[in-house]
Amino acid sequence: MIGGDIIFNKFKLIILSLIITVIVFISLIAVEKTLVKYTPTAKAVYCIKDIKRKEQLNLNNFILKDVPITSVDINTVKSMDEIKGLYAKENIYANEVLNKNRIGSQSDVESYTLNKGEREMAITFENLADCVGGTIRKDDKIDIIFTLINNNNPLLCTTQTKLQGIRVLGAVDSTGKYIDPFDKNTPAVTLIIATKPEECHIIENLQRYGKIKALKVPDKDKAYPNIIIQNGIIK
């Protein structure tokens, strides 16, 4: 009888030890997760070498990598098959997650490329209303109008046409990502444009002492004589 009690007590000790071991193990896992913050990841195509605009994509310059899920969106390239035979629309740099808007067919790249004598410029708008609600996209054309408020006489306000038919190379959202041309919902806060060097200087100067607004030009619409409005009256 005494021998049976000893065996039973040993059995209880073994069970108790196992329970304590499991509890300690679970506690250690919980502490580890607390100490090391878990970041969800997703597979994405990652660039490992600088690539120049118009250069054909070489699969050896990319890897499929787990990246933070915050770096992935609808325009992220998620498979090597998606880049076969494509070209870089613009310079792509090492250590970047590849975006679909930055690559395309050879004809796409040619349409994105600057023409002789053109310069690429970024225009950022503080107010979405100044960019037609942020709906302007790649391949659109815009007119730039300018409003000058006379600080000496705030009631004296002049708005006039400054530039017409400027080509849009791309639209960028508030996070700095290029917007798909078919995306009609994401607001654009920055436009990448192609224009003449002197027009780049004009736009930069206008932003320094007044307010500019981009007007979307309908397809095949013709230029119009410059318009000057002062206090609601055509001059």
Secondary structure, DSSP 4 states (H G I P E B T S, - for coil): -HHHHHHHHHHHHHHHHHHHHHHHHHHHHHHHHHHS----EEEEEEE-S-B-TTPBP-GGGEEEEEEEGGG--TTB---GGGGTT-EESS-B-TT-B-BGGGEE-HHHHHHHSPPTT-EEEEEE-SSGGGGGGGT--TT-EEEEEEEEE-TT-TT-EEEEEEEEEEEEEEEE-TTSPBPPTT--SSPP-EEEEEE-HHHHHHHHHHHHHSEEEEEEEPTTPPP----EEETTEE-
